[in-house]
Amino acid sequence: MFLKRILFIVYLVFFFAFYAYGRDRSDSILIVLDETIALERIYDQGKERKLLELKNQLEECSTSEDVHSAYYQLFKEYEAYIFDSALYYVQKHLEISEVENNIRWINECKMQLARMYSTFASFYEAKSLLNSIDKSSLNQEQTGAYYNSFAELYTYWGEYSSSDEVRKYRSLRDTYRDSALMVIPGGSYSFDINYSRNCIDARKFEEAEKMLFPYLSRMDPDTRDYAILTSLIAYMYEIKGHVGLQKEYLARSAIADIRASIKENTSLWLLAYLMMNEGDINHSNRYIKKSMEDANFYNARLRNVQISKVLPIIDSAFQKDREKYQKRLQLTIVIIVLLSLFLAGIIFYLFRQMKKLAATRREVIQANKELKKINSHLSETNHIKEEYIGRFLNQCSIYIEKLEAYRKSLNKKAASHKMDELFEMLKSSQIIKDELKEFYQNFDNTFLNLFPDFVEQFNALLTEEDRIAPKQENSLTVELRIFALIRLGITDSAKIADFLRYSITTIYNYRSKFRKKSLVSNEKFEEVIMKIGAGNS
């Protein structure tokens, strides 16, 4: 069971490998075919140059044999290129042959002319010409050609006829082909080609392959013979049902036709029909139109009829494919438009969100700045508090010591019954004055320690004549103390008045006076005062 599974997997691998290989080969040969079609004009120009040389040689012919040879070569070059020109030269050749009563060339010309009539679908004229040939006047080679001419006649006739008559013409074709094989030397190319056709029809494919394949390496791939050979091999693969190989050899045959400037051809339109059945409508449409151009150029009635039967089918399939493509394109455009609108909506939404985010970021930045200011202010306030608390505690300690010394002094006076001196000390206010003076001096020292540039910055807000100069170093005047208290955040005039032991009116007047004298507006004066020394304390 396990071995069977392994063998089955191996079979699948080889099957898909060969299938892919076949596809790659056929796809590659189609690329070569497309490139060859693009270069068709170059090949035709080479053909025209060769024809011009042969025409020049015809004019220079001096012997009868040279003339026959020149007409024969011109006919062979035109035979599958331009029908009317080939017909002209074979008729001219027949005329001089009849004038000279050259039986060999007369028979040769009639067989050539019969083949031309066959391709033009003038079957009765072709049959009449062949029947007019005296078989007893033919040598072995000509006899084989004679039977082949009949075989070709009935081949074309069968292709042109209705389905009811096909069997009759195929039977006649096979009869004449068998007759040709009886006289054609065995081992010759003509024998092998005819015998191979019979083998293919009889499904003897191995025999056909043994005869045909050796010629592939011997022949020039840019000749009509190679095109016929590969076309026959393609027919064999069609009978065998190998579509990939059929397509490959039809493409090879079509390439040889184009390179040899063969306009009377079948491979390209057969390939077009095959490509249509495979769903490759673009290639099919391109090849069938090229085939119609060749048929019109050659002026082949039979090929026109054959292609005309296939062309509407391929054209209809092409139009349907184009309609499907247009619908897919329209659907794609609609989807792209919808996606574009959706994308535009997303971009618009993202743009709005980015604007909101930018605004929020600006608010955050501004809030951070404000927070920094607040933190700076808090830091400054804390520093001021720390400074003043330290000074306050130190001052309280000093006051307690002084009160204790003052108490002892009073107690000493009372104990000594020095009542007059005692009353005198109690009535005196000097001690209060001294303490206030010391208190204000401590306040000034502490404040200027915190804001050493306060006086200079305060004076910078005033005109030169209104500026205040303290009498002593590290001391403030009453006016400076008022604004020093404002700088410390004490803005209530009543509190300032209590602190400095002045009336509220006096404090108010001082504040109004300096607001009016300041170089900044009255409203902003004290606001600027509050910012003096910010960040330095």
C-alpha positions as MATLAB code, in Angstrom:
seq = 'MFLKRILFIVYLVFFFAFYAYGRDRSDSILIVLDETIALERIYDQGKERKLLELKNQLEECSTSEDVHSAYYQLFKEYEAYIFDSALYYVQKHLEISEVENNIRWINECKMQLARMYSTFASFYEAKSLLNSIDKSSLNQEQTGAYYNSFAELYTYWGEYSSSDEVRKYRSLRDTYRDSALMVIPGGSYSFDINYSRNCIDARKFEEAEKMLFPYLSRMDPDTRDYAILTSLIAYMYEIKGHVGLQKEYLARSAIADIRASIKENTSLWLLAYLMMNEGDINHSNRYIKKSMEDANFYNARLRNVQISKVLPIIDSAFQKDREKYQKRLQLTIVIIVLLSLFLAGIIFYLFRQMKKLAATRREVIQANKELKKINSHLSETNHIKEEYIGRFLNQCSIYIEKLEAYRKSLNKKAASHKMDELFEMLKSSQIIKDELKEFYQNFDNTFLNLFPDFVEQFNALLTEEDRIAPKQENSLTVELRIFALIRLGITDSAKIADFLRYSITTIYNYRSKFRKKSLVSNEKFEEVIMKIGAGNS';
ca = [
       0.000    0.000    0.000;
       2.815    2.376    0.937;
       4.695    1.529   -2.304;
       1.584    2.302   -4.363;
       1.297    5.721   -2.750;
       4.965    6.461   -3.484;
       4.542    5.406   -7.114;
       1.404    7.538   -7.399;
       3.223   10.621   -6.043;
       6.137   10.027   -8.422;
       3.662    9.732  -11.286;
       2.036   13.029  -10.338;
       5.411   14.790  -10.106;
       6.460   13.579  -13.551;
       3.046   14.333  -15.008;
       3.070   17.947  -13.830;
       6.747   18.341  -14.788;
       6.070   17.182  -18.335;
       2.877   19.220  -18.459;
       4.738   22.359  -17.347;
       7.580   21.534  -19.763;
       5.082   21.196  -22.630;
       3.476   24.482  -21.708;
       6.845   26.235  -21.473;
       7.899   24.905  -24.891;
       4.650   25.895  -26.598;
       4.633   29.296  -24.910;
       8.264   29.895  -25.935;
       7.605   28.961  -29.571;
       4.669   31.399  -29.636;
       7.039   34.174  -28.565;
       9.333   33.240  -31.475;
       6.311   33.211  -33.811;
       5.227   36.688  -32.669;
       8.765   37.999  -33.194;
       8.877   36.376  -36.658;
       5.564   37.987  -37.642;
       7.003   41.352  -36.590;
       9.956   40.765  -38.978;
       7.795   39.549  -41.896;
       8.526   42.598  -44.048;
      12.277   41.877  -43.904;
      11.751   38.295  -45.147;
       9.450   39.516  -47.950;
      12.047   42.053  -49.037;
      14.585   39.210  -49.370;
      12.043   37.308  -51.444;
      11.526   40.301  -53.731;
      15.279   40.669  -54.235;
      15.559   37.014  -55.222;
      12.651   37.355  -57.675;
      14.277   40.405  -59.239;
      17.519   38.460  -59.747;
      15.620   35.597  -61.458;
      13.813   38.022  -63.757;
      17.131   39.555  -64.715;
      18.514   36.069  -65.402;
      15.495   35.289  -67.612;
      16.305   38.312  -69.804;
      19.906   37.166  -70.114;
      19.095   33.553  -71.067;
      20.748   32.469  -74.326;
      19.690   28.813  -74.655;
      16.285   27.112  -74.645;
      17.250   25.019  -71.644;
      18.189   28.188  -69.704;
      14.793   29.737  -70.512;
      12.937   26.612  -69.301;
      15.027   26.600  -66.130;
      14.430   30.328  -65.512;
      10.638   29.997  -65.985;
      10.577   26.949  -63.707;
      12.500   28.775  -60.950;
      10.291   31.856  -61.215;
       7.203   29.663  -60.995;
       8.561   27.830  -57.925;
       9.351   31.139  -56.181;
       5.891   32.545  -56.951;
       4.043   29.240  -56.440;
       3.200   29.877  -52.773;
       3.866   33.648  -52.799;
       1.591   35.318  -55.397;
      -0.948   33.188  -57.285;
      -1.358   35.467  -60.328;
       2.410   35.763  -60.915;
       2.908   32.004  -60.529;
       0.043   31.406  -62.944;
       1.574   33.856  -65.427;
       4.994   32.220  -65.450;
       3.699   28.651  -65.650;
       1.434   29.602  -68.581;
       4.332   31.382  -70.332;
       6.441   28.286  -69.705;
       3.694   26.069  -71.163;
       3.448   28.281  -74.252;
       7.153   28.022  -75.171;
       7.105   24.312  -74.323;
       4.201   23.750  -76.726;
       5.904   25.865  -79.413;
       9.012   23.711  -79.041;
       6.850   20.568  -78.655;
       8.921   19.705  -75.546;
       6.765   16.897  -74.104;
       8.697   16.707  -70.796;
       8.187   20.394  -70.040;
       4.587   20.365  -71.373;
       3.683   17.592  -68.918;
       5.585   19.351  -66.112;
       3.803   22.659  -66.789;
       0.360   21.001  -66.921;
       0.935   19.357  -63.517;
       2.154   22.687  -62.080;
      -0.824   24.476  -63.575;
      -3.182   21.823  -62.202;
      -1.791   22.356  -58.697;
      -2.361   26.118  -59.108;
      -5.974   25.555  -60.185;
      -6.468   23.230  -57.204;
      -5.362   25.914  -54.720;
      -7.663   28.379  -56.511;
     -10.591   25.942  -56.177;
     -10.833   25.533  -59.983;
     -11.063   21.787  -59.556;
     -12.632   20.872  -62.887;
      -9.986   22.817  -64.810;
      -7.260   21.080  -62.774;
      -8.802   17.656  -63.414;
      -9.138   18.388  -67.113;
      -5.477   19.404  -67.376;
      -4.280   16.255  -65.588;
      -6.519   14.041  -67.731;
      -5.002   15.649  -70.851;
      -1.556   14.279  -69.939;
      -0.494   11.111  -71.726;
       0.731    8.870  -68.872;
       2.826    6.829  -71.292;
       4.975    9.915  -71.953;
       5.899   10.239  -68.261;
       9.094    8.929  -66.704;
       9.085    7.353  -63.207;
       9.646   10.658  -61.352;
       6.948   12.444  -63.360;
       4.528    9.563  -62.876;
       4.883    9.892  -59.106;
       4.353   13.655  -59.424;
       1.341   12.985  -61.653;
      -0.380   10.804  -59.045;
       0.569   13.298  -56.314;
      -1.052   16.078  -58.349;
      -4.314   14.073  -58.390;
      -3.934   13.387  -54.645;
      -3.514   17.144  -53.986;
      -6.494   17.932  -56.234;
      -8.818   15.643  -54.262;
      -7.336   16.843  -50.951;
      -8.267   20.445  -51.763;
     -11.556   19.375  -53.318;
     -12.468   17.514  -50.141;
     -11.633   20.592  -48.015;
     -13.841   22.771  -50.228;
     -16.804   20.364  -50.522;
     -19.774   19.764  -48.284;
     -19.565   17.085  -45.620;
     -21.555   14.620  -47.764;
     -18.864   14.570  -50.447;
     -15.800   14.567  -48.222;
     -15.636   10.798  -47.912;
     -15.694   10.367  -51.712;
     -12.830   12.820  -52.269;
     -10.790   11.353  -49.409;
     -11.173    7.913  -50.991;
      -9.947    9.255  -54.347;
      -7.058   11.030  -52.583;
      -5.990    7.808  -50.858;
      -6.215    5.873  -54.125;
      -3.910    8.268  -55.987;
      -1.558    8.483  -52.998;
      -1.223    4.710  -52.989;
      -0.578    4.827  -56.759;
       2.171    7.400  -56.185;
       3.796    5.199  -53.522;
       3.953    2.336  -56.036;
       6.176    4.330  -58.423;
       8.102    6.705  -56.100;
      11.485    5.225  -55.052;
      11.448    3.975  -51.482;
      13.570    5.963  -49.025;
      13.066    9.240  -50.909;
      11.584   12.303  -49.175;
       8.498   12.161  -51.404;
       7.908    8.502  -50.533;
       8.389    9.049  -46.788;
       6.005   12.017  -46.726;
       3.257   10.155  -48.604;
       3.721    6.950  -46.658;
       3.702    8.869  -43.356;
       0.343   10.422  -44.283;
      -1.087    6.969  -44.765;
       0.418    5.819  -41.454;
      -1.119    8.753  -39.578;
      -4.556    8.121  -41.103;
      -4.183    4.453  -40.181;
      -3.114    5.427  -36.592;
       0.333    3.887  -37.095;
       2.011    6.751  -35.252;
       5.302    5.011  -34.381;
       6.007    4.267  -38.055;
       5.161    7.859  -38.994;
       7.458    9.238  -36.289;
      10.373    7.030  -37.428;
      10.060    8.423  -40.940;
       9.321   12.086  -40.172;
      11.479   13.036  -37.185;
      14.895   12.404  -38.818;
      14.064   15.084  -41.404;
      13.684   17.747  -38.681;
      17.452   17.882  -38.157;
      18.307   17.546  -41.854;
      16.122   20.316  -43.277;
      16.622   24.063  -43.338;
      13.932   25.366  -40.916;
      13.331   28.422  -43.129;
      11.950   26.505  -46.122;
       8.569   25.439  -47.467;
       9.498   21.755  -47.140;
      10.145   22.241  -43.412;
       6.782   24.018  -43.065;
       5.025   21.056  -44.753;
       6.919   18.544  -42.598;
       6.082   20.251  -39.275;
       2.490   20.783  -40.407;
       2.189   17.026  -41.017;
       3.682   16.296  -37.557;
       1.152   18.735  -36.022;
      -1.628   16.814  -37.808;
      -0.313   13.583  -36.284;
      -0.410   15.098  -32.769;
      -3.930   16.363  -33.437;
      -5.040   12.793  -34.214;
      -3.195   11.565  -31.093;
      -4.872   14.266  -28.981;
      -1.615   15.933  -27.845;
      -2.781   19.550  -28.054;
       0.413   21.065  -26.632;
       2.650   19.381  -29.204;
       0.139   20.090  -31.973;
       0.323   23.768  -31.088;
       4.137   23.681  -30.994;
       4.516   22.139  -34.472;
       1.834   24.351  -36.005;
       3.805   27.323  -34.666;
       7.038   25.903  -36.126;
       5.324   25.443  -39.477;
       3.938   28.997  -39.384;
       7.417   30.367  -38.545;
       8.897   28.512  -41.545;
       6.090   29.850  -43.783;
       6.810   33.454  -42.765;
      10.583   33.147  -43.081;
      10.194   31.535  -46.521;
       7.535   34.140  -47.516;
       4.895   31.410  -48.046;
       1.518   33.154  -48.367;
      -0.428   30.030  -49.412;
      -0.386   28.418  -45.978;
      -2.651   26.604  -43.536;
      -0.696   26.313  -40.261;
      -1.317   29.832  -38.997;
      -5.100   29.782  -39.337;
      -5.241   26.258  -37.878;
      -3.166   27.549  -34.959;
      -5.552   30.516  -34.616;
      -8.516   28.139  -34.353;
      -6.652   26.006  -31.797;
      -5.772   29.073  -29.708;
      -9.422   30.136  -29.727;
     -10.465   26.736  -28.339;
      -7.824   27.158  -25.607;
      -9.246   30.569  -24.708;
      -6.267   32.605  -25.925;
      -8.441   34.999  -27.901;
      -5.797   37.690  -28.391;
      -3.345   35.336  -30.143;
      -6.183   33.713  -32.043;
      -7.487   37.020  -33.361;
      -3.988   38.195  -34.314;
      -3.156   34.964  -36.184;
      -6.467   34.683  -38.071;
      -6.158   38.260  -39.327;
      -2.586   37.583  -40.421;
      -3.817   34.457  -42.261;
      -6.500   36.489  -44.016;
      -3.903   39.069  -45.065;
      -1.715   36.262  -46.508;
      -4.668   34.703  -48.341;
      -5.657   38.063  -49.837;
      -2.048   38.764  -50.798;
      -1.731   35.361  -52.453;
      -5.267   35.575  -53.942;
      -6.128   32.026  -52.894;
      -9.874   31.427  -53.196;
      -9.753   28.142  -51.247;
      -7.862   29.655  -48.289;
     -10.196   32.670  -48.264;
     -13.175   30.338  -48.033;
     -11.580   28.279  -45.256;
     -10.500   31.310  -43.254;
     -13.844   33.046  -43.844;
     -15.561   30.148  -42.069;
     -13.319   30.479  -39.027;
     -12.871   34.264  -38.939;
     -16.438   35.161  -37.800;
     -16.199   32.595  -34.979;
     -12.875   33.952  -33.772;
     -13.967   37.553  -34.309;
     -17.155   36.925  -32.332;
     -15.135   35.313  -29.530;
     -12.702   38.240  -29.672;
     -15.554   40.764  -29.445;
     -17.057   38.904  -26.505;
     -13.638   38.803  -24.865;
     -13.240   42.538  -25.504;
     -16.679   43.159  -24.005;
     -15.700   41.110  -20.946;
     -12.447   43.035  -20.783;
     -14.328   46.343  -21.052;
     -16.693   45.272  -18.301;
     -13.771   44.162  -16.141;
     -12.035   47.447  -16.933;
     -15.155   49.438  -16.037;
     -15.549   47.434  -12.840;
     -11.864   47.982  -12.080;
     -12.249   51.719  -12.699;
     -15.328   51.835  -10.426;
     -13.436   49.927   -7.728;
     -10.422   52.235   -8.147;
     -12.685   55.310   -7.927;
     -14.397   53.935   -4.817;
     -11.066   53.027   -3.268;
      -9.739   56.480   -4.198;
     -12.745   58.125   -2.550;
     -12.316   55.874    0.463;
      -8.603   56.685    0.548;
      -9.387   60.407    0.166;
     -11.832   60.089    3.081;
      -9.186   58.367    5.174;
      -6.623   61.017    4.236;
      -9.122   63.791    5.092;
      -9.935   62.068    8.383;
      -6.238   61.588    9.166;
      -5.575   65.224    8.202;
      -8.264   66.394   10.621;
      -6.947   64.088   13.315;
      -3.427   65.375   12.700;
      -4.684   68.943   12.976;
      -6.415   68.046   16.224;
      -3.289   66.249   17.371;
      -1.166   69.252   16.418;
      -3.541   71.561   18.306;
      -3.471   69.210   21.296;
       0.311   69.085   21.069;
       0.459   72.878   21.040;
      -1.860   72.948   24.052;
       0.327   70.379   25.807;
       3.456   72.389   24.962;
       1.765   75.547   26.227;
       0.561   73.718   29.340;
       4.097   72.442   29.895;
       5.392   75.996   29.586;
       2.769   77.187   32.044;
       3.589   74.268   34.311;
       7.265   75.141   34.113;
       6.380   78.719   35.045;
       4.234   77.489   37.907;
       6.948   75.080   39.020;
       9.482   77.876   38.755;
       7.186   80.157   40.698;
       6.564   77.450   43.308;
      10.278   76.798   43.511;
      10.882   80.513   43.947;
       8.066   80.782   46.509;
       9.423   77.783   48.398;
      12.868   79.304   48.372;
      11.487   82.598   49.673;
       9.513   80.754   52.327;
      12.530   78.749   53.369;
      14.637   81.890   53.533;
      12.081   83.857   55.507;
      11.151   80.962   57.806;
      14.808   80.535   58.670;
      15.163   84.262   59.291;
      11.873   84.298   61.235;
      12.926   81.467   63.524;
      16.308   83.082   64.102;
      14.642   86.475   64.763;
      12.128   84.908   67.191;
      14.973   83.313   69.114;
      16.729   86.679   69.305;
      13.475   88.381   70.400;
      12.924   85.789   73.125;
      16.445   86.393   74.438;
      15.895   90.145   74.343;
      12.534   89.823   76.115;
      14.175   87.644   78.739;
      16.951   90.222   79.237;
      14.348   93.056   79.336;
      12.272   91.085   81.896;
      15.332   90.540   84.066;
      16.160   94.244   83.870;
      12.617   95.222   84.935;
      12.625   92.618   87.697;
      15.966   93.918   88.955;
      14.600   97.500   89.072;
      11.481   96.346   90.952;
      13.533   94.315   93.412;
      15.724   97.329   94.140;
      12.603   99.485   94.626;
      13.784  101.821   91.931;
      10.270  102.612   90.958;
      11.033  105.843   89.125;
      13.535  104.167   86.859;
      11.099  101.315   86.362;
       8.286  103.629   85.290;
      10.680  105.537   83.087;
      11.670  102.313   81.262;
       8.036  101.276   80.869;
       7.027  104.639   79.379;
       9.925  104.766   76.887;
       9.273  103.634   73.202;
      12.915  103.585   72.245;
      13.182   99.846   72.493;
      10.301   99.472   69.999;
      11.995  101.863   67.600;
      15.255  100.013   67.881;
      13.559   96.665   67.286;
      11.594   97.974   64.281;
      14.790   99.407   62.828;
      16.535   96.096   63.279;
      13.468   94.239   61.936;
      13.360   96.325   58.754;
      17.099   95.975   58.347;
      16.738   92.184   58.559;
      13.886   92.305   56.063;
      16.011   94.391   53.671;
      19.004   92.052   53.975;
      16.873   88.977   53.450;
      15.024   90.417   50.470;
      18.154   91.732   48.757;
      19.805   88.411   49.352;
      16.924   86.828   47.417;
      16.706   89.531   44.757;
      20.093   91.258   44.551;
      19.156   93.160   41.343;
      15.769   94.337   42.567;
      16.720   98.008   42.979;
      18.372   98.223   39.532;
      15.485   96.464   37.783;
      12.913   98.536   39.652;
      14.699  101.788   38.654;
      14.851  100.566   35.051;
      11.046  100.889   35.001;
      11.297  104.604   35.880;
      12.680  107.690   34.231;
      16.124  108.735   35.392;
      14.880  111.640   37.563;
      12.303  109.409   39.308;
      14.702  106.647   40.242;
      15.322  105.832   43.951;
      18.810  105.522   45.456;
      18.912  103.916   48.963;
      21.007  105.915   51.475;
      22.766  102.845   52.844;
      24.053   99.711   51.188;
      21.897   96.602   51.609;
      18.931   98.704   52.695;
      15.637   99.753   51.125;
      13.633  102.933   51.345;
       9.977  102.891   52.392;
       8.899  103.067   48.688;
      11.185  100.166   47.782;
       9.874   98.135   50.746;
       6.301   98.607   49.501;
       7.184   97.134   46.088;
       9.458   94.533   47.708;
       6.400   93.263   49.607;
       4.394   93.290   46.350;
       7.208   91.250   44.722;
       6.857   88.741   47.583;
       3.149   88.421   46.743;
       1.719   90.721   49.430;
      -0.491   93.001   47.305;
      -3.127   94.021   49.885;
      -2.482   97.669   50.831;
      -3.885   97.102   54.353;
      -1.385   94.316   55.058;
       1.444   96.387   53.619;
       0.351   99.308   55.814;
       0.335   97.109   58.963;
       3.745   95.702   58.082;
       5.332   99.105   57.517;
       3.278  100.904   60.184;
       1.855  103.417   57.707;
      -1.704  104.360   56.904;
      -3.526  102.621   54.039;
      -3.859  106.000   52.301;
      -0.104  106.533   52.366;
       0.501  103.086   50.885;
      -2.132  103.635   48.191;
      -0.631  107.029   47.266;
       2.861  105.541   46.927;
       1.552  102.806   44.643;
      -0.399  105.238   42.466;
       2.502  107.664   42.265;
       4.956  105.098   40.909;
       2.411  103.557   38.526;
       2.050  106.969   36.892;
       5.806  107.563   36.739;
       6.652  104.131   35.255;
       7.770  103.621   31.672;
       5.232  100.776   31.252;
       1.470  101.085   31.336;
      -0.225  101.612   34.744;
      -1.989   98.216   34.499;
       1.212   96.273   33.825;
       3.560   98.073   36.248;
       2.992   95.882   39.310;
       2.736   92.787   37.015;
       6.276   93.559   35.804;
       7.366   94.083   39.427;
       6.171   90.547   40.209;
       8.557   89.177   37.532;
      11.712   90.895   38.791;
      14.413   88.354   39.513;
      12.182   85.414   38.413;
      14.241   82.249   38.136;
      17.260   83.760   39.931;
      16.048   83.372   43.480;
];
